């Protein structure tokens, strides 16, 4: 990034501001370039536009991150629900297996 160094020259009782460009070391009049901006084309309006775009982007990033956190929380809750349901179904399956074995034994005992 380019930068400017402010120089003040006093001639004949008048103070004159000059800017020295870092890459060329040439001295430019303040009217040609402003110390606040990197290039003469950049204006306060462009800076305001840039700041507005950055603010909108920051808001969008915050919103996106919040949505991502919410999705993670919902996924974790769903995992817990499914884990509990899976445990419940396993217990039911075990119980039904035991009933099946018991009834098979009853049938074998009664036929013998």
C-alpha positions as CSV (number, residue, x, y, z in Angstrom):
1,X,0.0,0.0,0.0
2,X,1.3,3.4,-0.8
3,X,1.7,6.1,1.9
4,X,2.5,9.7,1.9
5,X,4.7,11.7,4.3
6,X,3.6,15.3,5.0
7,X,6.3,18.0,4.6
8,X,5.9,21.6,5.3
9,X,8.1,24.1,3.5
10,X,8.1,27.7,4.7
11,X,9.0,30.2,2.0
12,X,8.6,34.0,2.1
13,X,6.6,33.8,5.3
14,X,4.0,31.3,3.9
15,X,3.6,27.7,5.0
16,X,3.1,25.3,2.1
17,X,2.1,21.7,2.6
18,X,3.7,19.1,0.4
19,X,3.3,15.3,0.3
20,X,6.1,13.0,-0.3
21,X,5.1,9.7,-2.0
22,X,6.8,6.7,-0.5
23,X,7.5,4.7,-3.7
24,X,8.7,7.5,-5.9
25,X,9.9,10.0,-3.3
26,X,8.6,12.8,-5.6
27,X,7.0,15.8,-3.9
28,X,3.4,16.5,-4.8
29,X,1.4,19.6,-4.0
30,X,-1.4,19.1,-1.5
31,X,-3.9,20.1,-4.2
32,X,-2.8,17.1,-6.4
33,X,-3.2,14.5,-3.6
34,X,-4.7,14.4,-0.2
35,X,-2.9,12.8,2.8
36,X,-6.1,11.1,3.9
37,X,-6.4,8.9,0.7
38,X,-4.1,6.5,-1.1
39,X,-4.9,7.9,-4.5
40,X,-6.2,11.2,-5.8
41,X,-9.3,9.3,-7.2
42,X,-10.4,8.1,-3.7
43,X,-13.0,10.5,-2.3
44,X,-15.0,10.8,0.9
45,X,-18.0,9.4,-1.0
46,X,-16.0,6.3,-2.0
47,X,-14.8,5.9,1.6
48,X,-18.4,6.2,2.8
49,X,-19.5,3.6,0.3
50,X,-16.7,1.3,1.4
51,X,-17.6,1.7,5.1
52,X,-21.3,1.0,4.3
53,X,-20.3,-2.1,2.3
54,X,-18.0,-3.3,5.2
55,X,-20.8,-2.7,7.8
56,X,-23.3,-4.7,5.6
57,X,-20.7,-7.4,5.2
58,X,-20.1,-7.5,9.0
59,X,-23.8,-7.8,9.6
60,X,-24.1,-10.6,7.1
61,X,-21.2,-12.4,8.6
62,X,-22.7,-12.2,12.1
63,X,-26.0,-13.4,10.8
64,X,-24.4,-16.3,8.9
65,X,-22.4,-17.4,12.0
66,X,-25.5,-17.2,14.2
67,X,-27.4,-19.4,11.7
68,X,-24.5,-21.9,11.7
69,X,-24.5,-22.0,15.5
70,X,-28.2,-22.5,15.5
71,X,-27.9,-25.4,12.9
72,X,-25.2,-27.0,15.1
73,X,-27.5,-26.8,18.2
74,X,-30.4,-28.2,16.3
75,X,-28.3,-31.1,14.9
76,X,-27.0,-31.9,18.5
77,X,-30.6,-31.9,19.8
78,X,-31.7,-34.2,16.9
79,X,-28.7,-36.5,17.7
80,X,-29.8,-36.7,21.3
81,X,-33.4,-37.4,20.3
82,X,-32.4,-40.2,17.9
83,X,-30.0,-41.7,20.4
84,X,-32.8,-41.9,23.0
85,X,-35.2,-43.4,20.5
86,X,-32.6,-45.9,19.4
87,X,-32.0,-46.9,23.1
88,X,-35.8,-47.3,23.6
89,X,-36.1,-49.4,20.4
90,X,-33.2,-51.6,21.4
91,X,-34.8,-52.3,24.8
92,X,-38.1,-53.1,23.1
93,X,-36.4,-55.4,20.7
94,X,-34.6,-57.2,23.6
95,X,-37.9,-57.6,25.4
96,X,-39.6,-59.0,22.3
97,X,-36.7,-61.4,21.8
98,X,-37.1,-62.7,25.3
99,X,-40.9,-63.1,24.9
100,X,-40.2,-65.1,21.7
101,X,-37.8,-67.4,23.4
102,X,-40.2,-67.9,26.4
103,X,-43.1,-68.7,24.1
104,X,-40.9,-71.1,22.0
105,X,-40.0,-72.9,25.3
106,X,-43.6,-73.1,26.2
107,X,-44.5,-74.6,22.9
108,X,-41.7,-77.1,23.1
109,X,-42.6,-78.1,26.7
110,X,-46.3,-78.6,25.9
111,X,-45.6,-80.7,22.8
112,X,-43.2,-83.0,24.6
